[in-house]
């Protein structure tokens, strides 16, 4: 389960630390969304027992994430959401767009972190306001990154539900923009919408 080992190595709780993660990178529709969560200076797993449920958002059920996300907002001193649009993804590619979303999530924080932990292998070359460290599978190791993955996932899922109201024929409410068989069939049947990433092969193949 995620813990505070990496955070403490970077000086937490003496330094203000934020965990950052993105979701929606493998989707073929909708934006890529990043979350940033600043850890409080004191963490009590006994008082806030729900923290023991915080994990990589992909390992949690939708109902778990929806229950935990509001608790994270109440618990954390600051939470930021950043995204890169479909147009930006198509223009600069998903790798750079994901980095852009990470940078925007940190900039959205009301409290500037002194150190940043980022899920993955790579870091944006520039744009962060503080030194950052990448942690492979960080959403499974770091409490701060896991919390960020949850708020990002819940925010993006809610956004995709709104897109479903606009484009009900694609089934966004079920697959949230991921390339499922249902989604692929809808693309072949009705073509791509303005919410689809045209630079992705699954989409470009039907255009």
C-alpha positions as CSV (number, residue, x, y, z in Angstrom):
1,X,0.0,0.0,0.0
2,X,1.2,3.6,-0.6
3,X,3.1,5.1,2.4
4,X,5.3,8.1,3.2
5,X,8.7,6.6,2.6
6,X,9.5,8.6,-0.5
7,X,8.0,11.7,1.0
8,X,10.1,11.5,4.1
9,X,13.2,11.0,2.0
10,X,12.5,14.4,0.4
11,X,12.2,16.1,3.8
12,X,8.5,15.8,4.6
13,X,7.0,17.0,6.9
14,X,9.6,19.7,7.3
15,X,9.1,20.7,3.6
16,X,5.8,21.3,1.9
17,X,5.4,18.4,-0.5
18,X,3.0,17.6,-3.3
19,X,2.2,14.4,-5.1
20,X,1.2,14.6,-8.8
21,X,-0.3,12.1,-11.2
22,X,-2.2,12.1,-14.5
23,X,-5.1,10.0,-15.8
24,X,-6.5,9.4,-19.3
25,X,-3.3,9.0,-21.2
26,X,-4.5,5.8,-22.9
27,X,-7.9,7.2,-23.8
28,X,-8.9,8.0,-27.4
29,X,-11.3,10.7,-26.3
30,X,-11.4,13.6,-23.8
31,X,-8.6,15.5,-22.2
32,X,-5.6,14.1,-20.2
33,X,-6.1,15.3,-16.6
34,X,-3.6,15.6,-13.7
35,X,-4.1,16.0,-10.0
36,X,-1.8,17.5,-7.4
37,X,-2.2,17.1,-3.7
38,X,-0.2,18.8,-0.9
39,X,0.2,16.7,2.2
40,X,-0.8,18.2,5.5
41,X,2.1,18.6,8.0
42,X,0.6,16.0,10.4
43,X,-1.0,12.8,9.3
44,X,-2.9,10.5,11.7
45,X,-3.9,7.2,10.2
46,X,-5.9,6.3,13.3
47,X,-8.0,9.5,13.2
48,X,-8.3,9.5,9.4
49,X,-8.6,5.7,8.9
50,X,-9.9,6.2,5.4
51,X,-6.3,7.0,4.4
52,X,-5.7,3.2,4.6
53,X,-7.9,2.9,1.6
54,X,-6.0,5.3,-0.6
55,X,-4.3,3.5,-3.4
56,X,-3.5,3.6,-7.1
57,X,-6.9,4.8,-8.5
58,X,-6.8,2.0,-11.0
59,X,-7.0,-0.5,-8.2
60,X,-10.0,1.1,-6.6
61,X,-13.6,0.8,-7.6
62,X,-15.5,3.8,-8.8
63,X,-17.6,3.9,-5.6
64,X,-14.4,3.9,-3.5
65,X,-12.9,6.7,-5.5
66,X,-16.0,8.8,-5.3
67,X,-16.2,8.3,-1.6
68,X,-12.5,9.0,-0.9
69,X,-12.1,12.0,-3.2
70,X,-14.1,14.5,-1.2
71,X,-12.2,13.4,2.0
72,X,-8.9,14.2,0.2
73,X,-10.2,17.7,-0.6
74,X,-11.1,18.2,3.1
75,X,-7.9,16.7,4.4
76,X,-5.3,18.2,2.1
77,X,-4.1,21.9,2.5
78,X,-4.3,22.3,-1.3
79,X,-5.6,20.3,-4.3
80,X,-5.0,21.2,-7.9
81,X,-6.4,20.0,-11.2
82,X,-4.7,20.5,-14.5
83,X,-5.6,19.3,-18.0
84,X,-4.5,19.3,-21.6
85,X,-7.2,19.5,-24.2
86,X,-7.8,17.2,-27.1
87,X,-6.5,19.9,-29.5
88,X,-3.3,20.2,-27.4
89,X,-2.9,16.4,-27.4
90,X,-3.2,16.3,-31.2
91,X,-0.9,19.2,-31.6
92,X,2.0,18.3,-29.3
93,X,1.4,14.5,-28.7
94,X,0.1,12.8,-25.6
95,X,3.5,12.6,-23.9
96,X,4.0,16.4,-23.9
97,X,0.3,17.0,-23.3
98,X,0.5,14.8,-20.1
99,X,3.5,16.8,-18.9
100,X,1.6,20.0,-19.6
101,X,-1.3,18.8,-17.5
102,X,1.1,17.9,-14.6
103,X,2.5,21.4,-14.7
104,X,-0.9,23.0,-14.7
105,X,-2.1,20.9,-11.8
106,X,0.9,22.1,-9.7
107,X,0.2,25.7,-10.8
108,X,-3.4,25.4,-9.7
109,X,-2.4,24.6,-6.1
110,X,-3.1,27.5,-3.6
111,X,0.0,26.5,-1.7
112,X,3.3,26.3,-3.5
113,X,5.1,23.1,-2.8
114,X,8.8,23.0,-2.0
115,X,9.2,19.4,-3.3
116,X,7.2,17.4,-5.9
117,X,6.7,13.7,-6.4
118,X,5.5,12.6,-9.8
119,X,4.3,9.2,-10.9
120,X,6.2,7.7,-13.7
121,X,9.7,7.5,-15.3
122,X,9.9,11.0,-16.8
123,X,9.6,14.6,-15.6
124,X,8.7,17.8,-17.6
125,X,12.0,19.4,-18.6
126,X,10.8,22.7,-17.3
127,X,7.6,24.3,-15.8
128,X,7.6,23.0,-12.2
129,X,8.0,25.7,-9.5
130,X,10.0,23.3,-7.3
131,X,12.4,20.4,-7.5
132,X,10.6,17.2,-8.7
133,X,11.4,13.5,-8.4
134,X,9.9,10.8,-10.6
135,X,8.8,7.5,-9.0
136,X,8.0,4.5,-11.2
137,X,4.6,3.1,-10.0
138,X,4.5,6.0,-7.6
139,X,0.7,5.8,-7.3
140,X,1.3,2.4,-5.7
141,X,4.1,3.5,-3.4
142,X,3.5,7.2,-2.4
143,X,0.5,8.4,-0.4
144,X,0.7,11.8,-2.0
145,X,0.8,10.5,-5.6
146,X,-2.0,8.0,-4.9
147,X,-4.2,10.7,-3.5
148,X,-3.5,12.8,-6.6
149,X,-4.4,9.9,-8.9
150,X,-7.8,9.6,-7.1
151,X,-8.8,13.2,-7.4
152,X,-7.7,13.3,-11.1
153,X,-9.6,10.1,-11.9
154,X,-12.8,11.3,-10.3
155,X,-12.5,14.7,-11.9
156,X,-12.0,13.2,-15.4
157,X,-14.7,10.6,-15.0
158,X,-17.2,13.4,-14.1
159,X,-16.0,15.3,-17.2
160,X,-16.6,12.3,-19.4
161,X,-20.1,11.9,-18.0
162,X,-20.8,15.5,-19.2
163,X,-19.4,14.5,-22.6
164,X,-21.8,11.6,-22.6
165,X,-24.7,14.0,-22.4
166,X,-23.4,15.7,-25.5
167,X,-22.3,12.6,-27.4
168,X,-24.5,9.7,-26.0
169,X,-23.8,7.5,-29.1
170,X,-20.3,6.7,-27.9
171,X,-21.0,5.3,-24.5
172,X,-18.6,7.6,-22.6
173,X,-20.5,7.0,-19.4
174,X,-19.3,3.4,-19.5
175,X,-15.8,3.4,-20.8
176,X,-14.8,7.0,-20.1
177,X,-13.1,7.4,-23.4
178,X,-10.9,4.3,-23.3
179,X,-10.7,2.2,-26.5
180,X,-13.1,-0.6,-25.6
181,X,-14.8,-2.8,-28.3
182,X,-18.0,-0.9,-27.7
183,X,-16.2,2.4,-28.3
184,X,-14.5,1.1,-31.5
185,X,-17.8,0.0,-32.9
186,X,-19.4,3.4,-32.2
187,X,-16.5,5.1,-34.0
188,X,-17.0,2.9,-37.1
189,X,-20.7,3.4,-37.0
190,X,-21.0,7.2,-36.5
191,X,-17.4,8.5,-37.0
192,X,-15.4,10.6,-34.7
193,X,-16.6,13.6,-32.6
194,X,-14.9,16.8,-31.6
195,X,-14.0,15.0,-28.3
196,X,-11.9,12.4,-30.0
197,X,-8.1,12.5,-30.3
198,X,-7.5,12.5,-34.0
199,X,-3.8,11.8,-33.7
200,X,-4.5,8.4,-32.2
201,X,-4.5,5.5,-34.7
202,X,-7.9,4.1,-33.5
203,X,-9.5,7.4,-34.3
204,X,-7.6,8.3,-37.5
205,X,-8.4,4.9,-39.0
206,X,-12.1,5.8,-39.2
207,X,-11.7,9.3,-40.5
